[in-house]
Amino acid sequence: MDKQINLKWLLTGALLSSIGMSFIWPLTSVYLHDRLGISLTTVGVVLLFNSLASILGSYIGGTLYDKRNPYHLIIIGVSVATATLFTLIFYHGWPIFGILLFVNGLASGWNLTIVNSIGTSIKSLDARYVFNMLYFAQNLGVVIGTSIVGFVYSISITLLFVIATGLFGLFELVVIMTYKPAANVRRQSGSGGRVTQNHPALPKVNTIILTTFFVSLLIIWTMYQQWVSNLSVYMTSLGIPLKNYSFLWTINAGLIVLIQLIINWIARHHENLIGQILFGIAMITSSFIILIFAKTYPLFVGAMIVLTIGEATTFPTIPALVNSLTPIETKGRYQGLINAWSSAGRALGPLFGGIIIETWSYTSLFIIASLAISLTLILITLLWSVSQHRITFYH
């Protein structure tokens, strides 16, 4: 039996990458607008192209994972990310910043997909546990990065890029020294045969369910982005201080840690991936229903708690279920599609929300979000209930 990559090193890489990227994305808008004097419209275009680059990187990375050596692919991705951050130390004016951000977006999508795809090759652990821990590591990185990025930014933007480069340099060192077992992944079919260059045809019912999941991710992430992009303006318009909005994300991060521990405990005794996903989507829907009526801070806190329970049970479980619905020859491609559709939702979210708010109101946005996510919940529930006996599951 081939040696497998140790999960702790996969998690270390995910953590270092997440901290490093959390030094860049929270301050992109502020830096471009306040320091470089770029218009908000141009900033929006830059962020859109960064998201599109992430989608492209996710898809290409996932497709190549099924055909090429994963060890070489992750080295390429981390090297490109490190090189762009290193260049930003010396050149962070306009328009070089925007160009490098696009390249970094490509590398970011690529790396996330390759890491998740390598996670599917760890057969000694339950897939749900692997993806829960990856999700945990990535969120812990966001907590650490965003908690200190403002302090570092106030000292020097150059120092910010120096630290981010250092983190990715460490990531590269971890990859070179510990990720080599990823090269041993055998592209075999469920029957034990060697992979051919052609992807095996998925059963039609699996394809329909996977497509439904991808579209659902697009819708859910589009709506989820309202919390990130538009809710701060809404809350401050109600007289709630901005620091109170920021504290919601502290609650989010702390709860994610706690919920992951609970889910990992449950996973050892019960295995019901679809039940977990449906419960999570229902909770995300409920958070937007609460927002319809929220006018005071305690209600926003309640909505965030419900949202966090929903995201922590949904987002790491979908990759685990997609893993079980796809053969080994195409796992990378479908893990890439998860990230690509999610990135598309994150890209569309701020624009979608802005249009709805300007056309109607914040309340209308929350109602539309509740209805849209409810429809995905109903669709997945009906589809799974009528087709579950015809689904093909893979190891």
N, C-alpha and C positions, 0 to 999 in steps of 0.2 A: 504493500500500500504506500502511495506517495505521501511524503511529509506535507502537512498542511501548515499554512501560515498561522502563527499564534494570534489569537484575537486581541490580546493586550497591545500588540504592536500596531494592529489595524486601528484600534481605538486611539492609540497615541498619535498616529498620523492624522486621524480625523480631528483630534483635539487641537493639534498644532496648526493645522490648516484653518480651522474655524476661528481660532484666536487671531491668526494673521489676517484673514479676510475681514474680521470685525474691527480691524484698525483702519480699514479703507472705506467700506460702504456707508457707515453711519455719517461720515463727514464729507462725502463727495459733494452733495448739494451745497452745504455751507461753505466749503472751500472754494468751489467754482464760482459761486455767486458773491460771497463776501470778500474773498481775498483776490480772486482773479477778475471780478467784475463781469462775469458771464450772465446773460439774461436767463431768467427762470425757464423760458421756453427752450432755449438752447440746452440748459441743464436737463430738461425733460427728455430731449432728443438723445443726449449722451447716455442717460440712464436706460432709455428704451433700447439703444443699440448694445449696451452692456448686457441687458437681459436676453436680447436676441443672440448675442455671442454665446451666452451660457446655454441657451437651447441648442445651438449648433454644436457646441463642444460636447454636450451630453449625448446627443444622437450619434455623432462621429465616434466618440469614445466607446459607447456601448456596442456599436456595430463592429469596431475593430477588436474589442475584447473577445468576441466570438471567433475571430480569425487569427489573431496575433498573440504574441507572448505578453501576458498581463504585466509581468515584471518590467519589461522594456517600456510598455505604454505608460505606467505610472511614473517611471523615471523621466520620460519625455514631458509629461504634464507638469510635474513638480518643477522640473528644470525651467520650463517656459514661465511658470508663475514666479519663480525666484528671480529670473532674469528681468522680468517686467518691473518687479518691485525694486530691484537693484538699480535699474535705469531711472526710476522715479526719484531716487535719492538725489540725483544730479540734475535731472530734467523734469520739473513738475510745473512748468508753465503751460500756457495755452498755445496751440492745440495738442501738443504732445501728450498732455495728461489724458485727454479724451481718447486718443489713439491707443495709448498703453492700457487704458481702462477696458477698451474693447478686447485687446489681446488677453488681458487678465481674465475677462469674462469667459473667453473660450477655454482657457486653462482651468478655470474654476469649475465649469460644467463638466469638463473632461475628467478632472480629478475626483469629483464627487461620485460620478458614475462608475469609474474604475474601482474606487474603494468599495462602493456598495456591491459591485459585481464580484469582486474578490470575496466579499462577505458570503456570497451564495456558495462558494467553494468549501466553506468550513462545514463539513458534514458531521463532525464530532459533537456539534452543538445544535440545539433547536434553532431553526431559522428565525423564529420570532424573537428569541433571546438575542441573537446576533444583531438584528435590525433595531431592537429596542436599545441596545447598548450603543450602537452607532449613533442613533438619534440623540441619546443622552449625552454622548461625547461632543457631538456637534453643537448642542444647545449649551452645554457647559462652556464651550469655547466662546460662544456668543456672549454669555454672561461675563466671563473674565475680560474679553476684549472690549466690550462696550462700557464696562465699569471703569476702565483706566484710559480709554482713548481720548476723552475730553481733557484729562489732565495732561497727557503727553502732547496733544494738539496745542494746548495753551503755551507750552514751552517752545516747541518747534515742529513744523510740518516735516522737516527733513528727518528729525529724530523718529517720527512716526514711521517713515518708510525704512529707516535703518532697523528698527525693531521688527517690523513686518518681514523684512528680508532675512533677518536672523532667524525668525521662527520658521520660515520656509526652508532656510538652510538646514535647520535641525530636522525638519520633515524629510528633506532629501537624504540626510545622513541615516535616519531611521529606515527609509525605504531601501537604500542601497544595502544596509547591513541585515535587515530582517525580512524583507518582502520577497526574497528569492524563491521561497517555496510556492509563491503564487504562479511561478513559471511551470510548476508541475501539474497544473490543472489539466485533466484529460477531457477533451471534447468528445464524450461518448454519448451515444443514444441510450435510452432506458433499457434497451435490449442488450447493451454491452458492445455494440458496434462502433467502429471509428467514425468520426464526423467526416462528412464530405463538404465540399465548398458550398453546396446548396443548403439553405435552411430547411429543416423538415417541416412539412405542412402541419400547422396546428389544427386540432379538431375545431370545427366551425363554432361549436358552443364556447370553447375556450377563447376563441378570437372575439366573439361578441361580448363576452364578459370582460375581457381585458380592455377592449375599446370603450366599454361603459365606464370602467374604472378611470381610464385616461381622461375622458370628457368630464367625469365627476371631479377629478383633481383640478382640471382647468377652472371649473365653476367655483369650487370650494376655495381655491387659492385666490381667485379674482375677488371674492367676497372677503376673505381673510385679510387681504391687503388694506381693506378699509380701516382696520384697527391700526395699521402701521402708518398709513398715509393721510387719512382724513379725520380720524377720531380726535386727534389732538386739537385741531381747529374747532371742532364741535364742542369739546369739553371746555376749552378756554372761553368760547362764546357764551357759555352758561355760567361763567364766573369761577370756574374751577382752575386753580393754578396749574401751570405746565408741569411743575415738579410732581403733582399728584398723578398726572397722566404717566409720567416716567416711572412712578412707583408701581403702576399696574404691571409693567414689564418685569419688575423685580419679583412681584407675586407670581407672574407667569413662569419665570425661571425656577423659582424655589419649588413651585408645585410640580413642574415637569420632573424634577429630581425625585420627589416623593412618589409621584404616580408611576414612574418607571420602576421603582423598587417594588411597588404593589403589583404591577403588571407582571414583572418577572417572577414574583412569588406565585401568582395565579397561573402563569404559563406552565409551571411545574406540575400542576394538578389538573388543569383543564385546557383543552385545545379546541377553541372555537374562533378561528380567525375572522370569519364572516360576521359572527355575532359581535365581536369586538369592534369591527369596522362600522357596523350599523349603529351600535350604541354611540360610538364617537361622533358620527355624522349627526345623529339626533341631538347630541349635546351642543355641537357647533351651531345647529339651527336654533336651539333654545337660547344661545347667547345673543343672537340677533333679535329674537323676539323680546328679550329683556331690554335691549337697546332701544326698541320702539318706544318704551315707556320711561326710559332712564332720563332723569333730570337732576338727580342728586348723586354725589360721589359713591355712597354705599351701593347703589344699584349698578354703577359701572364696575365696582369691585366684584359684585356678584356675577355680572356678565363675564368678566375676565376669568373668574374661577371656573365657570361652566365651560367657557371657550377652551381653557387650558386642559381640562379633563377630556374634552372632545379631541383636541389636536394630539394630545399625548397617547390616546388610544387608537386614533385613526392613522396618522401619518407614518409611524414606523411599522404598522401592521399591513398596510397595503403592499409595500415591497416584499414582505414575507409571503403574502398570499399570491402575489404575481410570480414569485419564485417557485411556488408549488404548482402553478398552472403552466409553466414553461419548461421545455426540455433543456438539457445542459448546453446544447449547441446554440441556443438563442437567449440564454439568461442575460448576457451583457446587453444585447439589443433592447430587451424589454425593461431592464433596470434603467437604461438610458432614456427610454421613452417616458418612464415615470418622472425623471428629473426634467425632461424637456417640456412635458405638459404642465408640470408644476411651475416651471420658470415662465412659461407663457402666461399663466394666471397671475403670477407676480408682476409681470410686465404690463398686463392689461388693467390690473386692479386700480391703480391711481387714476388713470385716464377715465375708466368706466365710472368710478365713483364721482370724479369731478363733473362729468357730464350730467349724471343723475342729480347731483346736488344743485348745480346751476340751473337745470331745467325745472326741477321740482323742489325737493328739500332733503334734509338728512333723514327725516322719518321715512320718506318714500324709499330712500336707499336701503334702510334697514328692513323695510317690508319686502322689497324686491329680493334682497339677500336671503331673507327667511324663506320666501317662496321658492327661490331657485335651488337652495340647498335641500329643502324638503322634497322637491321633485327628484333630485338625485337619489335621495334616501328611498323614496317609493319605487323608483325604477330599479335600483339595485336589489331591493327586497323582492320585488315581483320576478325579476329575471332569475335570481338565484333559486327562488322557491320552485319555479317551473322547470329549471334545467339542471339542478344539482345532481340528479341521478345520471346525467349524460356527460358530466364533466370528467375530463381525464386529468389525474394528478400525477406529478412527477416528483422525484426525490431531488 
